[in-house]
Amino acid sequence: MAEDVPQILVFIRALAEYEREPDAVVATEADLLRDGFGPNPYYWCLIAEQEGVPAGFALCFYSYSTWMGRPGVYLEDLFVLPGFRGLGIGKALLERVAAIAVEKECPRLGWEVLDWNTPAIEFYTAMGAEFLDTWRNVRMTGEALRRLAGQDRPGPISPDLGELAGHLASDSDEEPAL
């Protein structure tokens, strides 16, 4: 619910503190409100309470598996405040996210975990999570992203993607090498 946005931001900041990145959060309540509660929300969020007190949250969005031809659920954040750990709240949140994935016919639920977060790794392992050690997370931000988008040179940012897709599909039977 939109009125939960301040609490969601509290959880995000607490998670950043736990993950040793307290100054990394630049999101604002306005950002979360715009992106989670507008006409086309980019994320959805569950908040767990213990005796009426916010205790933890799970923030998710839908991804898409081209190989499966189905959407999946990506769990961006799962966090329980320290005073509420050990009560089953994290497991309950993860179970509810999994239930939503199954209800929506999503064959995949994915997330990341920091390699030093042993309690989380043990928690996920105990629930049957598979660690994809051969896959590497890739991220591009800031200047590198702007440079790739062509914003550091004059003229159009990129070719007409419809034209490019048509060219790739019609001119060759070969797959483009990415």
N, C-alpha and C positions, 0 to 999 in steps of 0.2 A: 504494500500500500504506500502511496506517496508520502503519507505522514511518517513512514519508517525511515525515510532518507537520512535524517540526522543520525539515527542509530546505525544505519548501514555504514556511514562514514566513520563513526566511532569504531566499529569493528574493523574497517579497512586500515585505519591508523594503528589500531592495536596489533593487527597482523603484521603490518610493516615494522613495527617495533620488535615483535617476536622474531621476524626474519632479518633483523639487524640492518634495516634500511629505513629508519624513522623519518628521514628527510626526503624520501623518494615519492611520497604521496603528494600529488598536485591536484588530484580530483577535488571538486567542490560539491556542495549540496546541489547547486544549480546543474552541474554536469550530470550527477546521478539522477536527478529528477528528469532532466531532458532525455537522457539516454535509456532510462528504465521505465518511464511512465508516459511517454508520448504516444503518438499514433502507431509508430513502428518501433517497439522497444528492442533494444540491443541485448538486454540481459533480463534475468528474473532472479529473485532472491527469496530465500526462506530464512526466517528468524526463529530460533528456538528460545523458549523461555523456561525458566525454572521458578516456580512459585510466583509467576507474573513479572519476573525480572529478566530482561534480555541476557541470554547466556552465550549464544553463538549464532553463526550464520553460514549459509552456503549461497554463493553467488555463481550463477551458471548462464550459459548461452548455448544456442544450437549451432552445431558445426555440420559438415556434410561429408560423407564418405562416398567418393566417386566409385570406389571399388565395390561397395555394398549397395550403392544406389539408394541410400537412406540417410536421413539426418541422424546425428548423434548428439549427445549432450556433453558439453565441455564444462567441467567444474573449475572455474577460475579461482575461487577462494573457498576454503572450508576452515573455519576457525572457531574455537571455543575459548572464552575468557579463562585465564588461569584458575580462578576461584571455583569454576564449574567443571573442571576436568575430572575425569574418573567417574562421572555419573551416567555415562552412556549417551551423552548429548551429541558428540561427534558421530558416533555410530548411527544414532537415530536420524541425524541430518543426512548422512550418506545413504542410509536405507531409503529415505524419502526421495532423494534425488534419483536413486536407482529405480524406484517405483514409478516416478514420473517418466523416466526414460522408457520403461517397459510399457506404460500406458500409452505413450506417444509412438510406440513401435520403433523406437530407436535401438538399434542393435549394439550400440557402443556408448560407453561412458568413459571419458578420459580426463586426466588431469596431470599436473606436474608436482613433484616434491623435491625440495632441496636435498642434495646428497648428504648434508650434515644433519638432517632432521631425523635422527634415529627413531624417536618415539613415533613419528608419523609413518616412517617406512615399516616399522614393526606392526603398527596398527593396520596399514593397508595390506601387508603380507598376510596377516592373520585372517583377513576377510577374503583372500583369494585374488587380490589384484596381481596383474602381470606387469612386470617392469620391462620396458622396451629398451634395453641397454644399447642395442645397435642403432637406435634412432637418436639423432642429435637435435636438440631444440635450436631453432634459428630465429633470430630477431634482428630487425633493422629499425633504427629510430633516428630522430634528429637530422643532422646534416646529411648523413649517408642516405636516409630515406628521401629527403628532398632532392638530393643529387640524382638518385635513381629515377625519381619522378620527373626529372628534367627541369626542375624549378631553378636550377643554377645557370640555365642558358636561355637565350631569347627564342621566341617562336612557340609553336604548339608543344604541349607537354608530351604527347605521344601520337602515333598514327591512329587513325580511326580503327578501333578494335573490331568493329563489325567487318570492316574491309579486310583487316589482318586475319580474322578467323576464317572468312570466306576464302582467302588466299591459301591459308594453310590446309584447309579441308579439300580444296579443289585442285591444287597444283601438284600434290604429291601424295603417294600412298604411305610415305614414311612418317613416323611420329617425330615431332620436333624434339630435339635433344635439349633438355633443360638441366 
